[in-house]
Amino acid sequence: MDESTLKNRIAQIESKRELLVNLLEQPNLGTLRIDVNQALEELDELIEEFKETFPAEN
């Protein structure tokens, strides 16, 4: 996989982060709230590590 493809895929994942945030705001989530919160934390770590590895070119 080349760098450009990887950047595009990470951008797609990053754009869908808001879906998890919206899901977390649902009052009837119950114990799934823990899993959604964990997924958000791991997604944020993945995005941060990617940005450190492939800094944006200005």
Backbone as a printed PyTorch tensor [residue, N CA C, xyz], in Angstrom:
tensor([[[  0.8570,  -1.1670,   0.0000],
         [  0.0000,   0.0000,   0.0000],
         [  0.9040,   1.2300,   0.0000]],

        [[  0.6320,   2.1480,  -0.9000],
         [  1.4620,   3.3490,  -0.9600],
         [  0.9610,   4.4060,   0.0290]],

        [[  1.7730,   5.4110,   0.2310],
         [  1.4810,   6.4520,   1.2230],
         [  0.1850,   7.1890,   0.9080]],

        [[ -0.0540,   7.4740,  -0.3560],
         [ -1.2530,   8.2020,  -0.7580],
         [ -2.5230,   7.4200,  -0.4180]],

        [[ -2.5060,   6.1340,  -0.6940],
         [ -3.6630,   5.2890,  -0.3920],
         [ -3.9010,   5.2400,   1.1090]],

        [[ -2.8260,   5.1010,   1.8590],
         [ -2.9380,   5.0560,   3.3120],
         [ -3.5150,   6.3640,   3.8550]],

        [[ -3.0520,   7.4840,   3.3370],
         [ -3.5750,   8.7790,   3.7770],
         [ -5.0570,   8.9090,   3.4580]],

        [[ -5.4720,   8.4360,   2.2960],
         [ -6.8910,   8.4960,   1.9260],
         [ -7.7390,   7.6430,   2.8540]],

        [[ -7.2540,   6.4750,   3.1850],
         [ -8.0120,   5.5830,   4.0720],
         [ -8.1190,   6.1440,   5.4800]],

        [[ -7.0510,   6.7280,   5.9680],
         [ -7.0870,   7.3360,   7.3000],
         [ -8.0510,   8.5240,   7.2930]],

        [[ -8.0720,   9.2910,   6.2190],
         [ -9.0000,  10.4170,   6.1150],
         [-10.4460,   9.9300,   6.1470]],

        [[-10.7290,   8.8160,   5.4950],
         [-12.0750,   8.2480,   5.5260],
         [-12.4520,   7.8330,   6.9430]],

        [[-11.5290,   7.1810,   7.6180],
         [-11.7810,   6.7470,   9.0000],
         [-12.0030,   7.9610,   9.8980]],

        [[-11.1620,   8.9610,   9.7220],
         [-11.2590,  10.1670,  10.5440],
         [-12.5970,  10.8780,  10.3270]],

        [[-13.0930,  10.8660,   9.0970],
         [-14.3620,  11.5320,   8.8020],
         [-15.5510,  10.8160,   9.4430]],

        [[-15.3930,   9.5520,   9.7600],
         [-16.4840,   8.7800,  10.3650],
         [-16.4380,   8.7940,  11.8920]],

        [[-15.4580,   9.4630,  12.4520],
         [-15.3230,   9.5490,  13.9030],
         [-16.5690,  10.1640,  14.5310]],

        [[-17.1390,  11.1340,  13.8590],
         [-18.3220,  11.8330,  14.3650],
         [-19.4860,  10.8660,  14.6120]],

        [[-19.5580,   9.7880,  13.8450],
         [-20.6110,   8.7870,  14.0570],
         [-20.4960,   8.1640,  15.4460]],

        [[-19.2730,   7.8720,  15.8620],
         [-19.0740,   7.3170,  17.1970],
         [-19.4140,   8.3350,  18.2800]],

        [[-19.0780,   9.5890,  18.0360],
         [-19.3980,  10.6430,  18.9980],
         [-20.9120,  10.7510,  19.1480]],

        [[-21.6280,  10.7310,  18.0240],
         [-23.0910,  10.8040,  18.0740],
         [-23.6820,   9.5940,  18.7800]],

        [[-23.1260,   8.4240,  18.5380],
         [-23.5920,   7.2160,  19.1930],
         [-23.3860,   7.3050,  20.6990]],

        [[-22.2790,   7.8600,  21.1010],
         [-21.9680,   8.0030,  22.5250],
         [-22.9870,   8.9000,  23.2320]],

        [[-23.6030,   9.8050,  22.5070],
         [-24.5710,  10.7300,  23.0890],
         [-25.9610,  10.1090,  23.2630]],

        [[-26.1710,   8.9010,  22.7480],
         [-27.4650,   8.2450,  22.8730],
         [-27.7130,   7.8220,  24.3200]],

        [[-28.8810,   8.1730,  24.8650],
         [-29.1430,   7.8760,  26.2720],
         [-29.3960,   6.3910,  26.5640]],

        [[-29.7890,   5.6310,  25.5680],
         [-30.1600,   4.2280,  25.7970],
         [-29.0360,   3.2590,  25.4150]],

        [[-27.8150,   3.6980,  25.4610],
         [-26.6770,   2.8920,  25.0270],
         [-26.3010,   1.8140,  26.0460]],

        [[-26.5700,   2.0670,  27.2930],
         [-26.2780,   1.0820,  28.3330],
         [-24.7920,   0.7830,  28.4420]],

        [[-24.4660,  -0.5060,  28.5930],
         [-23.0700,  -0.8930,  28.7770],
         [-22.2530,  -0.7780,  27.4890]],

        [[-22.9220,  -0.6230,  26.3500],
         [-22.1940,  -0.4150,  25.0970],
         [-21.4310,   0.9060,  25.0970]],

        [[-21.8380,   1.8000,  25.9870],
         [-21.1660,   3.0990,  26.1080],
         [-19.6660,   2.8950,  26.3620]],

        [[-19.3220,   1.9030,  27.1580],
         [-17.9160,   1.6110,  27.4650],
         [-17.1700,   1.2330,  26.1870]],

        [[-17.7800,   0.3700,  25.3640],
         [-17.1400,  -0.0650,  24.1210],
         [-17.0070,   1.0730,  23.1160]],

        [[-18.0220,   1.9090,  23.0230],
         [-17.9760,   3.0340,  22.0890],
         [-16.9090,   4.0220,  22.5350]],

        [[-16.8450,   4.2710,  23.8230],
         [-15.8300,   5.1820,  24.3520],
         [-14.4310,   4.6370,  24.0910]],

        [[-14.2490,   3.3370,  24.2830],
         [-12.9480,   2.7010,  24.0190],
         [-12.5900,   2.8150,  22.5450]],

        [[-13.5750,   2.5990,  21.6770],
         [-13.3370,   2.7130,  20.2350],
         [-12.9020,   4.1270,  19.8690]],

        [[-13.5360,   5.1240,  20.4710],
         [-13.1520,   6.5210,  20.2190],
         [-11.7220,   6.7910,  20.6720]],

        [[-11.3810,   6.3010,  21.8370],
         [-10.0300,   6.5110,  22.3510],
         [ -8.9940,   5.8680,  21.4350]],

        [[ -9.2620,   4.6410,  20.9990],
         [ -8.3170,   3.9530,  20.1320],
         [ -8.2350,   4.6130,  18.7550]],

        [[ -9.3600,   5.0820,  18.2490],
         [ -9.3730,   5.7770,  16.9690],
         [ -8.5580,   7.0660,  17.0570]],

        [[ -8.7330,   7.7960,  18.1410],
         [ -7.9740,   9.0370,  18.3320],
         [ -6.4690,   8.7560,  18.4140]],

        [[ -6.1010,   7.6700,  19.0940],
         [ -4.6860,   7.2970,  19.1810],
         [ -4.1370,   6.9260,  17.8080]],

        [[ -4.9140,   6.1750,  17.0420],
         [ -4.5010,   5.7790,  15.6970],
         [ -4.2730,   7.0050,  14.8150]],

        [[ -5.1950,   7.9330,  14.8510],
         [ -5.0850,   9.1460,  14.0350],
         [ -3.8760,   9.9670,  14.4740]],

        [[ -3.6760,  10.0850,  15.7870],
         [ -2.5260,  10.8460,  16.2980],
         [ -1.2080,  10.2070,  15.8710]],

        [[ -1.1130,   8.8920,  15.9930],
         [  0.1090,   8.1970,  15.5960],
         [  0.3500,   8.3200,  14.0960]],

        [[ -0.7100,   8.2700,  13.3210],
         [ -0.5680,   8.4240,  11.8780],
         [ -0.0330,   9.8110,  11.5360]],

        [[ -0.5790,  10.8290,  12.1970],
         [ -0.1400,  12.2060,  11.9330],
         [  1.3080,  12.4270,  12.3640]],

        [[  1.7360,  11.7270,  13.3950],
         [  3.1330,  11.8250,  13.8100],
         [  4.0550,  11.1300,  12.8010]],

        [[  3.5790,  10.0210,  12.2550],
         [  4.3730,   9.2590,  11.3040],
         [  4.4110,   9.9330,   9.9390]],

        [[  3.2760,  10.4900,   9.5300],
         [  3.1530,  11.1530,   8.2300],
         [  2.6740,  12.5840,   8.4510]],

        [[  3.5670,  13.4710,   8.8620],
         [  3.1420,  14.8670,   9.1170],
         [  2.5880,  15.4950,   7.8390]],

        [[  1.6150,  16.3670,   8.0290],
         [  1.0020,  17.0490,   6.8860],
         [  2.0360,  17.9230,   6.2120]],

        [[  2.0320,  17.8710,   4.9110],
         [  2.9600,  18.7080,   4.1460],
         [  2.3220,  20.0540,   3.8980]],

        [[  3.0220,  21.0930,   4.2150],
         [  2.4930,  22.4610,   4.0360],
         [  2.8700,  23.0260,   2.7010]]])
